[in-house]
């Protein structure tokens, strides 16, 4: 266990309760299964830096800084700017809610953690990400890493054949490690490595508008589109707004949040006294105290809202940087429920259980909203053939091209595409008894072929195991099979 430099927090000097502006805890947002909490699963985070926050510090089993700037977690005497992002991503996934009366705890709040800092002087480049990934691969077995979350992007896009970052992610998937990656926060373009890696689960975002009703949901401004390899990303979308994350301890923001929360909870008779004692430390205007208490309270609440403070030590944040680790927390539940799951099966379950936001472009949301409860339910009972080739894109076997897909509920299925003039009956899939369906066609001449799977003669889907696809003009996608000359 590394030195985490435990900090003495007085956890009872003030309330840790939510305020009126509170956001929905993630487990409630997702209706996550409370039976699983990531127990026995180890998650690695590759990020800018980390602070030994009480929500997770005692579950860190390894810390590594590729730059050598920090010898251990908590080596710095005081928090730095580069500690914010990584600390918040970890807590959004696996924090135990120590500073929020357990309200804002991550879904994987019992997972163990491996933290890899890849910034140098606060900067991150492709080389530092590569070094972080190489360290994870070298130490994967030692620390029994099952999941890696990466909520950052590289410098430039390039095909996987030329991207060392993406090649390393493919290596990790081959070693049995699930990789979740943030898609990025610009709707103006497609993602950058590592979000473009074929085997990565690239996660875009949506906003639930801090409501439970799906009719209120809308898309976040995530990166999306076709990568230079021809793969459409993201695969799924997860909460990217109104996500609770910690305010970094030991900072001015932390102190200010404490004081604003104290004032918001002060009774009328002591409000003026509390304000007089604390306004200067919090950088608040002195003149407010000369107003009546009701007016002063409105000012304090406006400040809480402006600073996005939802509880004494937490604020709400946004970005696919949080959508990805939230997805990783559901993956941790899945692996706790069934440790046999491979990265290919995990991805297949996530995409097959996702559901699109209606009326929004399919290309921006992949297969749709992360369905935490159903994904874990399917993971629990998944005991089929888990060989990677069953969940892989079409491949040539002798003189045939073989297609697979996995669907326990399907009664029948047909392969339909350019190679059979979209005939809905003449290439049936055969079920092998465990929910895996197989179909084959003769090898075809060189060219590009569009295809879909028709399930139960009524439901058309793209191939969930194959990332090469294009919009079909009807709000969905055709999968794309390219045969070289």
C-alpha positions, 0 to 999 in steps of 0.5 A: 500500500503506498503512502497516502499521507492521511489528512486529519479532517474534522468530519463533525465540525459542520454538516455534510448534507446536501443543499437545496441545489443538490444533484441526484446521486449517480446510483439513483440517476442510473437505478444501479443495482445496490447489490454490487459495489465493485468489491474485488475489482481493481480499476486503474485511472490514467489522468493528470494527477490525484489528491489523497481524498478521504473518499478513496485514499484508503483503497489506493493499492498503487500510485505511479507518476510517469514524470517522476514529479511526485514520489507518492500519492500526497507527496505534495504539501498542498494540492495543485491544479493538476490534482483536481481532474483526476481526483474528481474522475476517481470520486465520480466512479469509486468515491465512498462519499466520506465527506457527504454522509455517503450520499455522493458515493460512486457506484463502485465505492468498494473497488480498489484503485491504481492511480497513474499520473501522466502530467508533467508541469501540469501538461499532458502529451501523447508520450506521457499517455503512452508511458502511462499505458505501458506502465499499466500493461507492465503492472497489470498482472501484479495489481490485477487490473481489470479496468482502465479509465482514461478521461483525457485525449491525445495531441492528434488523430491518426489511424491505429496502425500509426497510433502507439496509444491506440495500439496499447489499448488494443494490447490491454483489451487482448490481455483482458482489461476493459478500457473506458475512454471519454469521447471529448467535449466538442460537438464540432469533431470526432474524438482523438486517441485514445477514444478512437481505439477500436476496442475502447468503450468510448463514452459520450455524454447526455444530460438528465437535466437533474431529473429522473424522467427520460423525456427530459434527457438531452445530448451533451456536446460530446465529440462524435463521428467516424474515426480515421480508421472508419469506426463510428464513436462513441459506443454509448452515452452516460451522464455528463452533466449534474454529476457530483464531484469533490471540491479539492480539500485544502484549496480556497474553493474548499474553504469558501464552500464550507463557509457558504454552506455554514451560512446557508444552514445558519438560523436567522438569529445567528446569520448576521454573526456568522457572516461577520465572522466569515465574510473576509475568509470566503472573499464575500462582500462586506456590504451584504451584512447591512441588508436584511437577513432574507436578502443576504440569504438570497445572495448566499444561495446565489453564490452556491448556485454560481459555484455549483456547490451541492453539498459542503464539500461537493460541486456538480461538474460536467464533461465526458470526463465523468461519463467515462468513469461512471461507465467504468463503475458499472463495468466494475459491478458487471465484473464483480457479478461475473469475473469471467466476462471478457472486454468483448463481452462487456462491450457487447452487453453495454451496447446491446442494453443501451437505448437511444434518446428518441428524436436525437441524431443516432451518430451522436449517441452510439447505441444510446444511454447506459443502462446500468441495471440491465447491463448488470442483470445480464452480466450476472447470468452470462455463462455462454461461450466467451471466446473473443472471436464470438464477439468480434467483427466478421472474419474469413474462414477458408472460403467463407465470411463468418458473422456472429452476434449475441442475443439470448432473446431472439427467436430467429435472425437473418443476415441482410445486405448488399451481398444478397440484394437485401433479401430478408430470408436467404441467409439465416443465422443459426443459434448454437444453443447459448445465445450466439448466432452464426451466419456465413456467406461465400467470399465476395469480390473486392468492394464495400458492402452494407449490411444489417441483422434482421431479428424476428423479422421485424427489428433491424440492427447494425452489427454490435460487434463491428464498429465500421458503419455509416448512417442509413438515412432512416435514423440508424446505421448500416454496418460496413464490410470492406473486402480488399482487392 
